[in-house]
Amino acid sequence: MENLNERFNFCDPRFIPYLEKVFSRLPPALKEDILKTKDFQILADEAFYESCAVRHTFGEPVKMLVTLNTKMLKEPEHRILLTIASEIAYHVAGIKKSDADKQEVESLLKQWGFEKELEDVRYDQIIEKSTGYRIGYQWARSQNKDYLLQHFGLYFEDWKQMGWGKKSEDILEALNQKADTASVLEEIIQLKEIGTVEPDDKATVETPVARQAIIAGILTALKEIELLEQSGLQKCETRQI
């Protein structure tokens, strides 16, 4: 999509492919308006986390500035897309009134075709609230990174791409078939009785199984260990929808 690099010239270029995917779903009139009217800006700069001060000069007055955390590039694609689309939705909803609420934003996201991303993120959030997730996470944070990679490294990149949507069942099955990893999982399960959290009334997803939640916690911890090695910073948080 033309003009996005120039339109958001202070945005880390690694986000441009995601911006293209989001903008391709926006109504044509809205997309054209955002590209022409520069009072809405998106900024992402790796230097923000390393320098004491970062300066950017905009050619026109900016009413809304969205700063994307570059650590979000480590998140599954559906979380990146939903984060960007949500900020655009807050901007659009806020044009008419300053206190746009979540219901208005969710309505816009659905109009623009982001139902699946909403469902996938909510599924992630359900898993993150489960007992199994906490057990897997706490266990993994006390382990050596090489040990974690030995048992779970083959599935780490796939998990970062897809998160825990229904496609991740393939990853779960592969882990179960790997004898040594399956043995590790059984040991973790014995640490404590595993429970799950029922989904929110608005979510149209299934309650996660305990084993899946444990693995999600382990891979989240592995991702944090990787991020800490790279930058020494904690993970970024995704806006709750």
N, C-alpha and C positions, 0 to 999 in steps of 0.2 A: 504494500500500500504506500503510495507516494506521499511525501510531505511529513510523515511522522517523525523522521529523524530531525528535520528542520523545525517542526512545530514544537517538539519536546527536546530541544537541543541540550538541555541540562540533565537529561535522563540517561542513565547508564544504558549503552546500546544493547546490552544483553536482554533488556526488557522489551525492546522493539518488537521481536516476534510475538510476544504475548499481547502487546498493545495492538498489533495488527489483527490478531484473532478476536480481541474484544471489539475493536472498532468495526470489524466486518459484520458484527451482529447488531450494531446500533442502527436505529432508523436513519435513512439517508439524510434527512433534513437536520437531525441532531448531529450526526457525524460532520456534516459540512459546517454547521454553526460552531462546533468546538474547534475545528481546524482553522476557521477564519477569525473567531473571537478569542483573543489570547488572555482573557481574564482568568482562565482556568489553566493551571500549569502542573505538570508532574515532574518531580525532581528525584533523582537517585544518584548518589555519588559515593563511591567507596571511600574517598578521602574524608567524608563526614565522620567516620569512626576512627580515623587515625590522626587528624589534624585538630588543633585547638580551635581553629576558626576556618570556615570556608565561605567565600564570597561569590555571589552570583548577581549579575545585573540584568534586569529584564527591560526590554524596550518599551513595554506598555504596562500600565497598572495591573496588578494581579489581585483578584478578589478571593480566589481559593488556590492555595498551594498544597499539593499532596506530595509528601516525601515518602518514597518507597524504601524500605530497608533492604539493602542488597543481600542480606542473609536469607531473604525470602526466596532467592533463586535456588536454594537447596530444597524448597518445598515441592510437593507434587504439583503438577500443572494446574489441576482444578482449583487449588487454593490461590495460586497466583492470579489466574483469570478472574476468580470471584472477588479477590481483593481489589483489583484494578476496576472491574465493573462496578463494584459497590461504591467506590469513591466517586466515580462518574455519576452514579445514581444519586448519591448524597448531594453532589453539585447541582444536578438537574432539579431535584426535589427542593433544594434550598433557594432556587431562583425565585420561586413564588413566596416562600416564607423561610425564615432563618432557622426554625426549629423542626426540620424534617425528621420524621420518626421512622422506625425500622419497618413498619408496615408499608409505608409509602415506598421505601427503598426496595423492599422485597417484591412489591407489585411491579415496579419498573424492571427489576431483574428478570422476573418471569415474562414480562412483555417482550424483553429483548432475547429471550431464549436461553436463560441461564438456570433453568430448573434442575438440570442434572448436576451442575456444579454446587447448587444449594444443597441438594440431597447428599452428594458425596462429602461435602464439608461437615454437614450435620452427622453423617455416619462416623466420620473421623472424631467429632466431638463426643459422640456417645461412647466410643471406645475409650477415649481419653479419660472419661469419668469412671470407668470400670475398675473393680478391684484387681482384676487380672493385669490390666495395663500398669497399675501402680506397682504391683509385685514384679512384673517383668522389668520395668524401668529401674526400680531400686536395686534389683539383683544385678542388672547390667552395669550400673554406675559403679559398682564395687569390683568389676572385673577388668582384666587387662584387655586393651583394645585388640591386640593380636589374637587373643582367645576368642573374642566376639567375632572377629572377621573370619576366623577359622571355621566357625559353625554357621554364621549368618551372612558373611560377606557376599556370597554368590547371589543373594536375593536383595541386597541393600539397594543397588541402583534401581532395580525394578520397583521396589517399594517407594523410593523417592519420586518416581515418575507417576505412579498410579495411586499412592496412598492405600486406604483400605476399602476401596469400592469392591463390588462383587467380583471384578476380575482378579482380585488378590487371592481368591480361593485357589488359584493355580499355584501361587507361591506357598500357601499353607500346605497344600497337598505335597509339593516338592519337599518341603521341610519335614513333613511326617515320614516321607520315604527315605530320608537320609538318616541312617541308623544312629550315628553318633549324636547328631543334632536332636533327633527324637528322644534319645536318652537324656540329654541335657534338659529338654523341655519337661520330661516326666519328673526329673529331680526338682525343677522349679515349682511345678504344680504341687508337689508334696510340701512345699514351704508353708502353705496356708490354704484353707478352703477358699476356692475362687468363686466370686459372685459376679453378676453383671448389673448394669444400670438400664432400666427400661427407657426406650426412646421418648423424647418430648412429644406431646400430642400433635404438634405441627409437623413432625418428621414422618416421612413415609418410608422408613427403612426398618430392617430387621434388627433385633437385639443381637449384638455381637457374641460369638462363642468365646468361652474363656481362653482357649488356646490361642485364638487369633489376637485377643487383647494382650496376652502375655508377649507375643512376638512383636506386636506394635510398640509396646513399652520398651522392649529390648532394642528395636531398631531406632526408636526415637532417642534413646540414650546414646546409641552408637553415633547417630547424627550429631548430637550435642558434643560428644567427645571430639569428633572431627572438626566441628566449628571452633571449639576451644583451642585446638591445636593451630588452627589457621589464624584466628584473630584474638583469642583470649576473651571473647564476648559471649554472653548468653544468647539463646535463640530468640528470634523475634516472635511476637504474638500476632495471630490473625484476628481481624475484627470479627466479633460475634454477630451473626445475622439472626 
